[in-house]
Amino acid sequence: MSELRKDPLSRRWVIIASERARRPSDFVVEEPAQIPGFDPFAEGNEDKTPPEIAAYRTAGSRRDGPGWRVRVVPNKFPALAVEGKLQKHGSGPYDRMHGIGAHEIVIECPQTVRSFTGLPDAHVQEILWMYRDRLVDLARDRRFRYGMIFKNVGKVAGGTLYHTHSQLIATPVVPRTVALKMEHCAEYFKLRERCLIQDIVEHEIEEQSRVVLDTGHFLSFAPYAPRFPFETWIVPKFHAAHFESIEQGQMEELAFVLKRTLLKLERGLGNPPYNYMLFTAPFHDAPNESFRWHLEITPRLTHVAGFEWGTGFYINPVPPEDAAEFLRNLKL
């Protein structure tokens, strides 16, 4: 029988449709991506992108030239523009402001590859450190309230270029999804005097049925009420509202966990399209005890249709316990 499950963080309901249960091999993913004949993100093509904002480079290499390991450039077609003032105003019941923000591309390596999972752990660390550095830098602009780091891989997931990259969009308002998560965490903390995400982590460790990887500082697991088959979260076991506060040892371990979680998804599901999103506290919020940054990975193996859009429910044909067991037992 199908089961309705509620995610305590978003308070979103999910239908686990067990009668539709499917194996990993049952999913048809998009056609294998073709290596492009021309790659604007590859080393040597720096003049084909906007001028770089930041880069980790070999000593002595010049800006906007070869010699970089991770490089950040403005998006050629930004969702929001850096220049200008917000000019907030209302019209009757409607509020609006100018589309001010930042939209950046994190080019994760010089090579033309689809995924960073084939790169050394030390390189994955640099990608994550660049996330942290860009969030710290953009937080200095008082117009910006939030920085969303996300990754789209494959056409179904919104990825338009083959070369592995992430994006960062800084917004002048806190996104509703983030605000609701923080609100729910604050309400839980007020009622129970405990962090909701810490309680989730402790319960998952105790249950074990949804755990994918468990290390000293991080837990990778299938959430109790996943929207999509094989949805996987990575959550720190230590308390930190802002990703920017991460320390060296924690970053080394996060790179290890993220790379291996993605490897399991890629090898187990045949390089599926996926998104990941890094949820962190808003730029100018003081550190708090109720919210904790975390990363959500959502393979795109099913489609959102009318029922999902009309109700806010999601239908997932793979119980998270089955998904976690499959990934946990997959040898790398």
N, C-alpha and C positions, 0 to 999 in steps of 0.2 A: 504494500500500500504506500502511496505517496505520503510525504511528510512535509508539513510547514515548519520552517525554522526561522527564528528571528536573530539577526546579527545585533548584539548589544551595543556595538560602537556606532553604527549608522542607524539602527532601529529599522532596518529594511527587512522585509519578509522575503524568503526564498522558498520555492517549492522544490524539494528533492524528489524527483519523479523516478522512484526506484523501479517502477514497471517499465520504464524506458531505459533502464540501465544499459550502458554501453562500455565496451572495452576500448583501451587506447587505440587499438588497430581499426576500430570501427569509424573513427573520425576521418573525414576527407579534408585535408588541408589544401591551401592554395598551391598552385603550380610552383615548383622550385624556382627561386629567383635566379635570374641570369646575371652573370658578372657583366657589368656595363662595359661597352667599348671605350667610353670616356668617363672618367671619375673625377668630378670637380673637387672632391675632398681629398684626393690622393696627394702624397708628397710630390712636389714639383709643379702642382697646379694652384699654388697659393694665390696667384694673380686672378684666378677665376672665382674667388670668393670675395666678399667685402673684407676690408682690412681687419686684422685680428684684434680682439679685445684683450686676450690673455693667451699665454702658451707656456708649456713646460718644454724647454729647449736644451739642446746640447750647448755647452759653454762656447761662446764665440759665434754661434749661428745668428743670422740677422732676422729681424722682424719681417713677417710675411715672406719668408723664404724657407727652404728645406732645413732640416735639423731639429724639427719639433717631434714631441711624443704625444702630447694632447694639446689641442688648439681650439680656441673659442672665437667665433665670428658672429656678427649680427645676422639674423635671418634676412634673406633677400626680400622676402614677402612677409613682413612682420604683422602679427595680429594687433599689436599695439606699438605706438611710436614713442621714442624716448624724448623727443623735443616737444616743448610746450607746457602749458599750465592746464590744470584739471578743469577749471571753469565750471564748477558744480552749479546746477540750477534745476528748478522744477517747473513743470507745466501741468497745472491741475494735480491729478493724482500721480503724475509720472515724474521720475527723477532721471537725470542724465548728466553726463560729464564728457569731456573730451577723452578720446581713446589713448590715454597716456600710460606708458609702461615700458617694458623691455622684453625683447624676444631674441634669444641667443641660441646658437647651435654649438654643442660641445662635440667636436670631431674627435673621436676617441682613440684613433691611432692613424699613422700615416699609410698603412697598408689597405688595399681594397679587399676587405673582408666583411661578411654579413654580421658577425658576432664577435664580441671581445672574449668569448669563452676559450678561444684558442691561444690567447695571450698569457704571458706569465702573471702570476698573482700580483707581483710588484707593479705591473702596468695597470691592472684593474684598480689597485690602490690609488694610483695617480689620477685615474678617471674620477674616483670618488672624492679625492682631495680637491680636484677642480670644481666639483659640485659645491663643496664647502666654501672654497675661496670665492666663487661667484656669488653665493648667497651672502657672504660677509660684505662683499663690495657693494652689491645692490641695496643692502639694508641701510647703507649710508645716505641713500636718496630718500628724503622724508616724504616724497610723493608716493612711494611704494609701500604697500602694507604686507604683501605676501609674495613669496617666490615658489612656484611650482616646477619641480624638475620631473620630467617624464621621458619615456622612451617608447617609440612606435617601431615595431619590426614587422615587415610584411605589409602588402597592400591592404589586406582585410583590416589590419590594425592601424591603418593610416600612414604607414611608412611609404614615402615616395622615392627615397634613394636607397640604394643597396648598401653603401658604405656605412659601417656601424657608427651611430651617433645618438646623442640625446638632445633634448631641448630644455630650455629654461624660460619661463614667462613670468615676469614680475608684474603684479597687478596693483591698482590703487585701492582695491577693496579686498577683504578676505573672502575667498570663494565660499559659497553656501555649503558645499560638501564639507569643507574643513571646519567652518563655523559650527555646523551641527555636530560633528564628531567631538569638538572641544566642549560644546554645550552639554552633550550627553555625558562626557567624562567628568565635567564639573558637577553635574547633578548627582552622579554616582558617588563621587568623592564626598560631597556634602552629606549624603545619606549614610554612607558606610565608613567614611574616613579611610578609604583605601583607593588606590589607583585601579581603575577598571582594566586597563591594559595589563597591569601586573597580575591582576586576578585571572585574566585570560591566559597569560603565560603560565602561571602556576597550575591552572586547571589542565591545560594541554600537556604539560610535563607529567602530571599525575595520571591523566587518561592514557597518553601515549598513542592512541589510535590514529591521531591526525598529525603526528610529528613526522617531518621529513628529515631534518638535520637538527641536532642539539649540540651546541658547543658551549664554551665557557661563558661567553658574553651574549650569544644570540640564539634565537629559536626560529627555525624555518618550519612552517606548518600549514596544513590546509585549514582554513577557517571553518568554524562550525556551520555557518550559513553562507557558503560561497555562491556568488552570482554565476560563475562560469565553471565548467569542468576543469579540474586541475589548477584552479586559482590557488595561489600560495602567497603567504605573508612572511616577511622577515621582520622580527621584532627584537629590540635589545632587551636583555634581562636587567640591565641597569636603568636607572631613571634619568631621562633627559628629554625635555620638551623640544629643544632646538637641535636639529641635526648639526648645526654649526659648532656645537660644543664638543664634538667627538674628539677623542684622544688617539694618539698614535697606535697603541696596542689594540684598541677597539677597531680602528680603521683596518688594520691588518686582518683582523678576524672577519670583519664585515666583507672585505674583498673575497676572502676564502669562501664564506657561506654563499654570497651572491653568485659567484662564478659557478660553484658546484650545484646550486639549486637550478640555475639556468641550464647547465649542462644536462642535468637529469631531465628537464623538460624538453630540451632539444633532442636528446638521444631517444627518450622514451616515446615522444610524440611526433618524431620525424620533422624537426625544425618548424614548429608551428608559428604562425603569426602571433604576436603578443604585445601587450603594453605593460610597462611598469610605471608606478607613480610613487614619488617620495612625499609623504605627508609629514610636515613639520610645523612647529608653532609659528604664528605670524612674526614678522621682523621685530616689531617694537614691543611685543608682549614680554613682561618680566617672566623669568623661569617660574613654573608652577608645578605643584605636586600631582595634578590630576591628569595631565595629558602627556603622552610619550610619542616621539617621532617613530615612524615605521614605514616599511616599503611593501607595496602590494603589487603582485605579478598576476596578470590576467591573460592567459592564453585565449585566443579568439577561435574557439572550436565550434561554437554555436552562434546563432543569429538572434539579435534582439528584434522583436516584431510587435504587432499591435497590442497584444495582451500586456507585454512588459511596459510599453510606453503608456498605455492607458491606466495601468494599476500601480506601477512602480515595483511589482513583483518580478522576480526572475525565475525561470524554470531551468533547473540543472539536472541532467540525466545521469550524472556520476556522483554518488555519495562521496563526501570528502574523505571518509574513512578508507574507501577503496582507492581513491586517488593517491592519498598519502602512503598507503601500503605499497602501491605500485612504484612510486618514486623512491620511497625509503629503501626498497629492496633492489633498486636498479644499481648495478655495479658500474663504476666509472673507470 
